[in-house]
Amino acid sequence: MNTKRSIEEFFIHKKFAIAGVSRNPKKFGHRVFTLMKEKGFEIYPINPNIEQIDNQTYYKDVFSLPDEINSILILTKPSSTLEVVKQAIEKGIKNIWIQQMSHSKEAIELAQNNNINLIYNACIFMYADPVDGMHKFHRSVYKLFGKLPK
């Protein structure tokens, strides 16, 4: 279950990895990467097919990340998510956010069975401060109806 505390813990260091960052600016993975950087987060993008774009180093997999990364957002296809979760657990990452539409039952169960601070079935834009635009409106509606994590 997503809680306010679990979400705060994910964001505590203001830096995290994103698995599934695309080079295509129209794709969701690229938009998340760009907007989170604009919000002041230090992002470590993972894409095995990209080495560098605009002086930003990309990592080929979770194992390539610096050791101090404690949080990862997963934006991969559901068929790839389980492998990313396995790598994150093996790497020692304790905070995993599986974006809506990226989850699989097996990936969620694996994270839950390994004492991971897991957030899933939630859009990161609803909780990454500052919340803006459409997501700010959605967050207000969630709050009004008591659906924001407590």
ABEGO torsion letter per residue (X at the ends): XBBAAAAAAAAAAGBBBBBGBBABAABAAAAAAAAAAAAGBBBBBBBAABABBGGBBBBABAAABBAABABBBBABBAAAAAAAAAAAAAAGBABBBBBBGABBAAAAAAAAAAGBBBBBGBBAAAABOBBBEAAAAAAAAAAAAGABBX
